[in-house]
Structures are given as C-alpha cells and as structure tokens.
C-alpha cells in the first residue's frame, strides 16, 4: 500500500492549497461585488478604486487585463458585465476540466496501487 507519511503529506498540502485558493477566490468575488453594489457598470457610473492590499491589487490587475474592469480615468473604474459573464463562464469550464482530470488521475492511482494484491 501507500506509506502513511505520503498520504498525510498529500492531505495536509491539499488542505492548505484549498484554504489559499478559497481566500484568493473570495477576494476576487468581493472585488467584483464592490462594483456591483455601487452600480459601477458603465463609464458614467465608474467609481474611485483605491489600490488596496497586494491580493486586491492583483485581482484588479487581473480583471483589468481581461477587460472585465474598465478604466475611465486613473483610479476610476467600472465593471463590464458582459465581459464578466464571459470570464466566469470560461473559468467555470476550466474548473470543471481540472476536476475531471483530477478525478480520472485519482481513480487511476487507486486502481493501480489499490488493485494489486
């Protein structure tokens, strides 16, 4: 069978990765929610956006690079709702693909390692 130490390490690393991914995703959601709450969905309704902390700045940069957030003037932005919908659909497809690959690999490992007498 698989040595217990390896299993424990994989469980710990997996849990830590999951926690970090959850925090990163939450900051992204909060960033987008701020624009939605303010009704900042066009040039005329753009809001002032302070730099914020590292993770928030990373999300602002990421969403701006993908056209989800549009800059009107330096420090003023709005949410392009159509681009955001497309961005989310692409991320959802990518996530489902990753889950599928992990599932296939996991089942393969279990069959190979667990199936031998």
C-alpha positions in Angstrom: 0.0 0.0 0.0 0.9 3.7 0.1 3.1 4.7 3.0 1.0 6.7 5.5 3.5 9.6 5.6 2.9 10.3 1.9 -0.9 10.1 2.4 -0.6 12.5 5.4 1.6 15.0 3.5 -0.8 14.9 0.5 -3.8 15.6 2.8 -2.0 18.5 4.5 -0.8 20.1 1.3 -4.3 19.6 -0.3 -6.0 21.2 2.7 -3.6 24.2 2.7 -3.9 24.6 -1.1 -7.7 24.6 -0.8 -7.6 27.2 2.0 -5.4 29.5 0.0 -7.5 29.1 -3.1 -10.6 29.9 -1.1 -9.2 33.1 0.2 -7.9 34.2 -3.3 -11.3 33.4 -4.8 -13.2 35.3 -2.1 -11.1 38.4 -2.6 -11.9 38.3 -6.3 -15.6 37.9 -5.5 -15.5 40.8 -3.0 -13.7 43.0 -5.6 -16.4 42.4 -8.2 -19.2 42.7 -5.7 -18.0 46.2 -4.8 -18.5 47.3 -8.3 -22.0 45.7 -8.5 -23.1 47.2 -5.2 -22.0 50.6 -6.3 -23.8 50.2 -9.7 -20.5 50.8 -11.4 -21.4 49.1 -14.7 -20.7 51.9 -17.3 -18.3 54.8 -17.8 -20.9 57.3 -16.3 -21.2 55.2 -13.1 -17.5 54.4 -12.6 -16.2 54.5 -9.1 -12.9 55.5 -7.5 -10.8 52.5 -6.7 -8.1 52.7 -4.1 -5.0 50.5 -4.6 -5.7 48.2 -1.6 -3.6 45.4 -0.4 -1.5 43.0 -2.5 -4.2 40.4 -3.3 -6.7 43.1 -4.1 -4.3 44.9 -6.4 -3.5 41.5 -8.1 -7.3 41.0 -8.7 -7.7 44.5 -10.1 -4.8 44.0 -12.4 -6.1 40.5 -13.5 -9.6 41.7 -14.1 -8.4 44.8 -15.9 -6.1 42.8 -18.2 -9.1 40.6 -19.2 -11.3 43.5 -19.9 -13.7 42.8 -17.0 -12.8 46.0 -15.3 -12.5 49.1 -17.5 -10.5 52.2 -16.6 -12.2 55.5 -17.2 -9.7 57.8 -15.6 -6.7 56.9 -13.4 -8.2 55.4 -10.3 -11.8 55.3 -11.7 -13.2 52.0 -13.0 -16.4 50.2 -13.8 -17.4 46.5 -14.3 -18.1 45.4 -17.9 -21.0 43.0 -17.1 -20.9 41.2 -20.4 -17.1 40.6 -20.2 -17.5 39.4 -16.6 -20.2 36.9 -17.6 -17.9 35.5 -20.3 -14.9 35.5 -17.9 -16.9 33.5 -15.3 -18.2 31.0 -18.0 -14.6 30.4 -19.1 -13.4 29.9 -15.5 -16.2 27.5 -14.8 -15.4 25.4 -17.8 -11.7 25.4 -16.9 -12.5 24.4 -13.3 -14.7 21.5 -14.4 -12.0 20.3 -16.7 -9.5 20.3 -13.8 -11.9 18.5 -11.6 -12.4 15.9 -14.3 -8.7 15.4 -14.8 -8.0 15.1 -11.0 -10.9 12.6 -10.8 -9.5 10.4 -13.6 -6.0 10.5 -12.2 -7.2 9.7 -8.7 -9.3 6.7 -9.9 -6.2 5.6 -11.9 -3.9 5.8 -8.9 -6.4 3.9 -6.7 -6.8 1.2 -9.3 -3.1 0.8 -9.9 -2.0 1.0 -6.3 -5.0 -0.5 -4.6 -5.8 -3.1 -7.2 -2.5 -5.1 -6.7 -2.6 -7.9 -4.1 
